[in-house]
Amino acid sequence: MLSESEILNYEASRIDELLRDEFAKQGHDMSGKWSSTLYHELVAENQVCGYALGYGMIVNEGIEPERIPFGDNRGGESEYIKGLITFWQYRKPGLSPQQYLKLAIKTAIVQKEEGMSTIGSRVFSKTGERQHFFERLHKQLKEIDESIFLALDLLIEQRTGDIKRIIY
């Protein structure tokens, strides 16, 4: 029989995979960077913490239009525009630097109007969703909770059964 920590570790691994899968289905996993940094660790006998690059929370929550950092007249020098250029380099490899800058600026204009994620970005998603990949796991998390409780119940029964055999 597995120990408590082995049960939690196994179920946390399932959660990691569900998150990676939903992140990819929503069309966010072009570089693989976020998914490759997602991991968990047992911080106590009965507590698990998950970790990944912080931008995953930004992707999960989105950004309101007024918080999009565009319009400071710095052209292709802002970190925001550089990030969009990198996005387009993954999305459409083989274009010229000028074409990437043009796509980045067009994207920034739309994001400044709509926020992030944009309505048009849903074409990259297999689920039609572009945000809230954490929240979309609620059904699976309920099943994982039930699996954990069942495994722990069996573990307790096994341990108390062993004690009874020793006592009698």
N, C-alpha and C positions, 0 to 999 in steps of 0.2 A: 504494500500500500504506500502511496506517496505521502510525503510530509506536508504540513500546512504551507511551508514556503515553496515547495515544488508545485503544489496546486496553484498557488497565486502566480508563480512564475509562468506556468503553462498558460493560464488564462490571460495574463498580461501580454504574453506573446501573441495570443489570438487577437487581442485588442490592437496591438501594433500592426498586425497584418490587415485587419479591417480598416484601420485608418489609412494605411498605405494604399489599399485598394480603392477606397472612396476618394482619396486625394487624386489618384490617377484617373479614375472614372470622371471626375469633374474637370479633367484636362489640365491639371496643374503640375504634372510630374515630368516636364520636358527634360530637365537636366538630371533628375534623379537625386539632386543634392538634399532636398528636405527629407525624402523617404530614407535616404541612406543614413541620416543623422538621428532618425527616430529610434529610440530605445527606451527601455525601462530598467529599473533596478529596485530590489527589495530594500527599503530603508529601515524596516523593522520586520519582526516576524510576521506581522499581519498588515503591512502597509507597502504599497507599491507606488512609485512615482515614475511618470513618463517624461521624456525629454526630447526636444528636437529644436531645430533652428527657429528663432523667434518670429521670422516672417510668416510662418505657418498660421499664427494667430491673426495676423493682418489679412491673410488670404481668407481665413475662416470668417472673420467679422466683416471684411470689406472696408471701404473708406468712403465717407460722405464727400460729395462734390466740393464743398468748401474747404476740405482738408487736403485736396489734391495740390501738391506743390508745383503748380505750373503757372507761368505768367510773369516770372521775374526777369524776363528778357535776357537770360543767360545762354540762350540757344542750346547747343549740345553740350554745354559745360556742366549743367546741373546733374547731381547724382540721380535724380528722378529720371531725366531724359536718358542718361547712360544706362540705367536699369531697363528702360523700355527698349533701348537699342539692343541690349543683350537678349531681352525677351524675343525680339524679332529675329535675331540671329539664330536662336534655337528654332523658332517657328518656321522661318523661311530661309534656310541656308543658301549661300551663294549670291546674295545681292551685293550691290556696291555700298560703300559707307554712306553715300548721299541718299540712297534708297532707304537704308535703315534709319537714317535721321528723319527722313520724310515720314516714314511709317510711325516712328516714335512720337513725332510732333502731332500727327493726326490722332494717334491714340490718346495723347495727353489732352487734346482739345475735347475729345469725346468724354474722357474720364472727368474732366473739369465740369462738364455739363451733367453727366449721369452718376458720377462716382465710380468706384471700383468694387465690384465687377460691373462691367457694362452689359447692357442688354445683348449686344451683338456677340459678346464673348461666349454666350451659351452654345454657339455652334461647335465649340471645342469640347463640350461636355457630352458624355454618353448618358448622363442622368437628367440633363436639362437644368441642373443646379451648378452654381459656381461658388457658392459660399456654404457655410455651416456644415462642413464635412464632419466635424465632431458631433454635432447635434443629430445628424442623420443616423448615428449608430445606436440610438436609444433602444430600438427593438432588439438588436443583437446584444447590447449590454445587459438587458433584462435577462436574456437567455444565458449569458455568461454568469450573471449573478446567481441564477438558479443552479447552474452547473457547479459553481463554487460551493454553494450551500449543500447541495447533494453530496459532493465529494467530502466536505467537512463532516457532514452527518455520518457518512459511512466510516470515516476515519475515527470519529468519536465512538461509534458502535463497536468498531474493531478493537479499539483500545479498552473500552469498558468490558467488552467480552473477554479479552485477554486477562484483565484483572480478576474477573469473576472466576475464571478457570484456575487461576493461581490461588485464590482464596479458598475455593472449595476443595 
